[in-house]
Amino acid sequence: MAAPFVSGVAALIKSKNLSMTPQEIRQSLDYNAIDLDDIGRDNIYGFGLVQGCC
C-alpha cells in the first residue's frame, strides 16, 4: 500500500528538480525517510516513513 505514496512523493521531487536522475530521486527518498523501527529495512515498516523534500 505504500507504493502510491512513494510514487507521489517521487513525482513531486521530480517536478521541483527536473534535472534529477532516477537514482538521485531514490537517494533523496532514502536519505529523507524516517526510520520507524530497527535501523534499515525491516518486515513491519520497510524502509520507514516517506518524507518529501526539494
N, C-alpha and C positions, 0 to 999 in steps of 0.2 A: 504494500500500500504506500510505501514511501516514494516509489519511483516518480509518480506525478509531481510530487512536491519538489524533489531534487531536480527534475527536468525543468520545472518552472523557475526555480532559482538560477539554474544554469542559463536559461534563456534571458533572464533579467540581467545577469552578469554580462552576457554576450551583448545585449542591447546597449549597455553603457560602455563597453570596451570592444568595439568592433574588430580590433586587430588581434584580440586574444585567440590563441590556438586552442583546440580541444584539450590538449594536455595542460595548458595554463589554467583553463577553467577548472579542470579536475583538481589541480594543485590548490587553487583558491578554495574550492569546496572542501578539500581535505584539511587545509590549514585552518579554516574558519569553523569547522564543525565542532560542536561542544560534545566532548566525550562524556557519556552518561553513566558508565559503569567501569569495568576493568579497562586499563589502557589498551587502545587499539580496538580492532573489531571483536565483537562478541556475539553470541547467539540471540540475545534478547534485544539489544539496541543497535546492532550492526556497527556502523562507524560513528554513530552518535546523532545529534540533532543538527540538522542543516541550518546554516545561517547565511543570509545574503550579505554580500559586500560588494563594493565597487571600487 
